[in-house]
Amino acid sequence: MEIQPKQPTAMGDAALFVGDVYIDRIATDPGNVRVNVVRFAPGARNAWHRHANGQTLHVVDGIGLVQSRDDVVHVIHTGDTVWTPPGEWHWHGATPDHFMTHLAIWEGLRDGQDGVETDWGAHLTDDEYGYPSS
């Protein structure tokens, strides 16, 4: 057993996020699993991105939004889990009027796997971010 001390909370990089986002890295290696606790202030969200081996999000607090390319914006709540398959462009963040915290879980590149672990695209436009009415 190894107890790892908590690392300092990091601000989300403005090149990848809109608004105030705080990231606590929980696991970055053993077993090739990445786990972050990500806290989004109201209205904050990440840019379009995709993961070579997919991503699981588990909402631990608040109300958020998630969308895959060419799909509608979905509202997510505390306790919801979202799976995004490998290579699927998507974004996620908080609603305009609520904080949202989720666990972001994904796998790094596997031995012999080419490419990038996470491929980042453009920031969301305000129209893309539009809060769904339902």
BELZIDA-V205852 format. One record per residue. SS is DSSP state (hx for helix, st for strand, lp for the rest). PHI is phi in degrees with one decimal (* if undefined). PSI is psi in degrees with one decimal (* if undefined). Layout:
ss=<SS | SS>
phi=<PHI | PHI>
psi=<PSI | PSI>
This chain:
ss=<lp | lp | lp | lp | lp | lp | lp | lp | lp | st | st | lp | lp | lp | lp | lp | st | st | lp | lp | st | st | st | st | st | st | st | lp | lp | hx | hx | hx | st | st | st | st | st | st | st | st | lp | lp | lp | lp | st | st | lp | lp | st | st | st | lp | lp | lp | st | st | st | st | st | st | st | st | st | st | st | st | st | st | lp | lp | lp | lp | lp | st | st | st | st | lp | lp | lp | st | st | st | st | lp | lp | lp | lp | lp | st | st | st | st | st | lp | lp | lp | lp | lp | st | st | st | st | st | st | st | st | lp | lp | lp | lp | lp | lp | lp | lp | lp | lp | st | st | st | lp | lp | lp | lp | lp | hx | hx | hx | hx | lp | lp | lp | lp | lp>
phi=<* | -136.3 | -94.7 | -101.6 | -66.5 | -63.7 | -85.6 | -61.2 | -67.4 | -109.8 | -78.9 | -64.4 | -65.5 | -61.5 | -73.5 | -114.9 | -132.9 | -110.1 | 87.9 | -86.0 | -132.7 | -121.4 | -125.1 | -113.4 | -79.9 | -101.1 | -140.7 | -128.6 | -141.0 | -26.7 | 80.7 | 70.6 | -93.4 | -111.9 | -137.1 | -127.1 | -93.8 | -121.2 | -110.5 | -105.7 | -71.6 | -50.7 | 83.8 | -79.2 | -160.5 | -96.3 | -75.5 | -56.1 | -159.5 | -145.7 | -116.7 | -57.3 | -119.8 | 81.5 | -151.5 | -111.8 | -116.0 | -127.0 | -77.3 | -102.4 | -165.6 | 92.6 | -131.4 | -132.6 | -130.1 | -146.2 | -153.3 | -99.7 | -54.0 | 64.2 | -124.9 | -80.8 | -77.5 | -107.6 | -88.8 | -122.3 | -126.8 | -47.1 | 95.2 | -74.4 | -123.7 | -121.9 | -111.8 | -113.5 | -65.5 | -53.6 | 78.3 | -84.6 | -68.0 | -159.0 | -146.1 | -155.2 | 179.8 | -87.4 | -72.2 | -63.7 | -122.3 | -142.4 | -74.1 | -148.0 | -121.7 | -136.4 | -87.9 | -106.6 | -127.7 | -152.0 | -105.9 | -69.5 | -63.9 | -82.9 | -52.1 | 81.6 | -83.2 | -89.5 | 106.9 | -114.8 | -62.6 | -131.7 | -104.9 | -98.9 | -114.4 | -74.7 | -65.4 | -66.7 | -79.3 | -60.9 | -65.4 | -63.3 | -71.2 | -32.3 | -72.9 | -67.5 | -83.4 | -98.2>
psi=<142.3 | 123.5 | 120.8 | 127.8 | 149.3 | 133.5 | 157.8 | 145.4 | 137.5 | 147.5 | 143.0 | 137.5 | 127.9 | -20.1 | -18.9 | -16.9 | 151.0 | 130.6 | -175.0 | 119.7 | 134.6 | 134.1 | 128.6 | 117.3 | 124.7 | -47.5 | 130.3 | -2.7 | -95.8 | 126.8 | 2.0 | 14.7 | 138.5 | 132.4 | 125.6 | 144.4 | 122.8 | 123.9 | 120.1 | 127.1 | 160.8 | 131.5 | -9.8 | 147.0 | 164.8 | 169.4 | 165.9 | 138.9 | 166.9 | 154.4 | 136.9 | -35.2 | 24.4 | 176.3 | 141.7 | 133.7 | 135.4 | 116.8 | 121.4 | -15.4 | 141.9 | -163.8 | 130.9 | -178.3 | 146.5 | 146.6 | 139.7 | 155.0 | 139.5 | 22.6 | 171.3 | 164.0 | 129.9 | 141.2 | 133.3 | 146.5 | 167.0 | 129.4 | -15.8 | 146.0 | 134.6 | 131.5 | 128.0 | 119.8 | 162.6 | 135.0 | -0.8 | 121.3 | 134.1 | 171.5 | 164.0 | 155.7 | -170.1 | 159.4 | 167.5 | -21.0 | 12.8 | 148.6 | 159.2 | 131.6 | 132.3 | 158.7 | 129.3 | 122.7 | 124.8 | 167.3 | 137.6 | 179.7 | 139.5 | 158.7 | 128.2 | -3.5 | 128.5 | 163.7 | -163.2 | 147.1 | -48.6 | 125.0 | 119.0 | 138.7 | -152.6 | 157.0 | 152.6 | 142.6 | 161.9 | -34.7 | -41.4 | -36.9 | -17.2 | 127.7 | 124.3 | 150.4 | -17.1 | *>
